[in-house]
């Protein structure tokens, strides 16, 4: 066991990707997405589409701009996701009363069904992803991820890195 830990530590020192938060967060996201797709056999939602369903369900009628802020999905990607979800009959949108250039988004009956059907799968995925951590560390891990997202999604954090 001591030899394994020494070997892993030595490999980490030699491989910058093994100590890169950027790379490891990206890989963790890929792995979680793979687990989601493997579990989502009954539906054809992606993790981002699920996030859009959840966000819209919590605030029906929000604008696509607000949806960008709420989900963290960039504007052009979100527009594409919304178009695909409109074609699937999961969302409906209409021009806002305040700004004729903006759209408000709502779930359709099919969207509500898809959200309800996907929720148990997402809970399984979350549980499976977190199961690799000792139980006492799971809440802290989620809190740390939340802290990272919150701090780095602020406009001043984005401009400070430019």
Secondary structure by P-SEA (a helix, b strand, c coil): caaaaaaaaaaaaaccccccaaaaaaaaaaaaaaaaaaacccccccaaaaaaaaaaaacccccaaaaaaaccccaaaaaaaaaaaaaaccbbbbbbcccccbbbbbbcaaaaaaaaaaaaaaaaaaaaaaccccccaaaaaaaaaaaaaaaaacaaaaaaac
